[in-house]
Structures are given as structure tokens and as C-alpha cells.
Amino acid sequence: MITVNFIRTNNEKVQVKIPVGWTVMEAAREACLEEIPADCGGCCACGTCHIYVNNAWIDKLGKIDYNTPEQELLEYEKGYKKGISRLGCQVSLTKELDGITLHLIDNELL
């Protein structure tokens, strides 16, 4: 099990323990986070699992490969921030990411 820390826009921290190999989207659904509706169920088709990666974790997570469906979808999302925006359905959680901090987006404000 690893720990994922989600930070809401009001700075509330939500911590969830999940098995290695799950995605960030699955961790958010396990924690019942309304900010991540995951409308497409993890198919990289809707963008509703858009999150920001805390700067301290960017190097461990790695960058999005150029010209991938994830990158193309994110570029059209409101609130897209190059370098820290990711789709939770495309981030597989490994032991190296234990304790990762991710910032949720209030889609109603975008």
C-alpha cells in the first residue's frame, strides 16, 4: 500500500492508502473526491481527472510524453499548466511515488 495526498482548493488535505499499480484517478474515486468525476472511467477521453502535481514530485513522476493523447487532451483543458498538469487516469502509482501530493482543481471555478 502507498499513500496519496490530495489537496483541495480550500487547502484541506485528503489522504488515501491504495495498492501499488492503481492510478491517481482510482485513488481519487476510492476517496470519493467529487473533484474527480472520472466520466470516461480512465480511458483518457474526458479530462475530468485533471490534477496538478506538487512541484516536489514532478521529477519522480516524470513528464508527459510529447504528442500523446494525454498531452493533447490537457492542452484543451481550462486551467492547463504546462509541466504540472496531468490526467489522473494516466498516472500509475508506484512505490517510488509513496506520499505523493497532488492538487485538485475546482472545475466550477475554471
Secondary structure, DSSP 8 states (H G I E B T S, - for coil): -EEEEEE-TT--EEEEEE-TT-BHHHHHHHTT-TT---TTSSSSSS-TTEEEE-GGGHHHH----TT-HHHHHHTTSTT--TTTEEEGGG-B--GGGTTEEEE---GGG-
